[in-house]
Amino acid sequence: MTNNPAETLLVEIDRFLERTGTAPTAFGKAALSDPNFVWNLRSGREPRFSTAQRGRDFIASHQAETAA
């Protein structure tokens, strides 16, 4: 894993997308109301801590739903 917070977040999101079959735009829109979020992250965007946390919270809530 990397020490760059944006790269770490992108790895987490990419794993989620692969596991769930979710499109990057659908993830961005559902998690952050920003369909370009994943694209921008891949292009070097450095999200705020709160934005990254919202993405992680979305992933965690989806995992909790599928585990129930």
C-alpha positions, 0 to 999 in steps of 0.5 A: 500500500502507498503512503499517499492518502489519495492513492490509498483511497483510490485503491480502496475504491477500485477494489470496491468497484471491482467487487461490486461491479459498480461503475466509477461514475455511479460510485461518485454520484451515489457516494459524493454527488460527483460523478467525476470523482473517481476520474478526478482522483485518478487524474491526481485530485487530492480530496479533503479528509472529509470527502475521502471519509464520505467515500469510505463511509459509503463503502462501509455502509454498502459492505454492512448491507451486503453482509446482513 
